[in-house]
Amino acid sequence: MSQLPMATASSPTPTAQRSPHLGQSIVTALVNGVQVPVACPTWFCTMDHAGDDAVGHLDDIDHTGEDADLMVPSFLNGDQLLAHAYLGQDPAASDPRMKDPHVRVTDGGDDFFLTPEMADTFARTVDTFGSKVRAFAHLARSTALGEDGHFPWCNTSACGTYEAGEDGPYVDHQGVSASVRAPRFMTSHEGVLVRAHLHSDAAYGNGGASVSLTGCNGDGTILDPDELGAVIDDLAGFLDQLRVMHHHLKAVQA
């Protein structure tokens, strides 16, 4: 970061001005008791450089933005902070990756610095972790574990036994369902954008578990594990882009 001219104590307070560089504003920073004009990436920086975030040297000026906490609830010792993430940028750093906007993650002890690409990979890892935790939660609350003739994921009260002619009776196993509500004014079947349902019907296929996926028009299909995995990957990328769009919308509204 280039050294800006130091203002004197009697100098007028600089006012924030938009610079020709997109996403930059000239703001006032309090450096060693002196007001100094500095370029700030106001598209994400939320620091008060002239107040509580004052520094002793110009090179100490850092920029941080929106943050997120990952809390873990515990019925034994209460909520605990597992990780804290936020945007960061250090224009005076020697490492060019620190000079650019990046993501910082801390577990309360160690600090981790991620490029946008590394942050994308980390977010996908967190998403996968969350999916597994949800699966663990379902198994933990299931009352069907160990019941003869049922899958561990069965909702036995919803499972039914049916006659199938020459093949004898078969069990229609029913598991969890998940759906996304359709937004208002959108034509949809039963007000649902997409619905997934875990089940196993011996009258169809080989009697193993499968997931049925139904779209907003009411049409559906049965997915095997590989097909479902591909859908999950596509949806993960879709959600990533929705989150980016959401952040842009919030910035416009602000």
C-alpha positions, 0 to 999 in steps of 0.5 A, a space after each residue: 500500500 502506497 504511503 499517503 500524505 500524513 495530515 496534521 492535527 489541524 488539517 480538516 477532516 477528510 470526507 469519504 469520496 468515491 475513487 475512480 477504482 470500482 469498489 473503493 472509497 476514500 475514508 478517514 483513518 485515525 493513525 497514531 492520533 492523526 486523521 489520514 485519508 485512506 482507500 477502503 474497499 467499501 464493497 465489503 469493509 465494515 471497519 470504523 477506521 477513525 474510531 475503535 479500529 484506529 491503528 498506530 501505523 499506516 501499514 497496520 490498516 487492515 480491512 475486514 467485512 461480513 462475518 459468520 459464526 459456526 456454533 455447536 449446541 451441547 446439552 452438557 456444556 451449552 453452545 460453543 463457537 466451533 469456527 468464525 469466518 470473515 472477509 479480509 484484506 491487508 493492502 500493506 502485506 508482502 504476500 500478494 494473496 493477502 493484498 487481495 480480498 480473501 476469507 479468514 477462518 479461525 477456530 479460536 486458536 489458529 487462523 486460516 487464510 483462504 483464497 476465494 477458490 480455497 474458500 469454495 472448496 472449504 464450503 463444499 466440505 462444510 456442506 458435505 459435513 452438514 449433510 452427514 450430520 443431518 443423516 446422523 440426526 435422522 438415525 439417532 431419532 429413528 425408532 425403527 432401528 433394529 426392527 425386523 423387515 425394515 430399513 434403518 431409515 424406515 418410518 414404520 408407521 407409514 410402511 405398508 404390506 401389500 399382496 402382489 399376486 403370485 409373488 406373495 406379500 411385499 412391503 412398501 418402505 417409507 422414509 423421510 421426505 424433503 421439499 422446497 416450496 415454490 415461490 409465490 406466483 409460480 405455477 407448481 404442483 401442490 405448491 412445491 418447487 421440488 420434492 425428494 422422498 426416500 422409499 423402497 417398493 418391492 413391486 418396482 426395481 430390485 426392492 432396494 432403497 431409492 429416492 423419487 424426485 418430483 418437479 414443480 409440474 408433478 412429473 417425477 423419476 426414481 434415482 439410484 445412488 449415482 444419479 442422486 449424487 450427480 443431482 446433489 453436486 448440481 444443487 450444491 453449485 446452484 445454491 452457491 450461485 444463489 448465495 452470491 446473488 443474494 449477497 449482491 441483492 443485499 448490497 443493492 438494497 443497502 
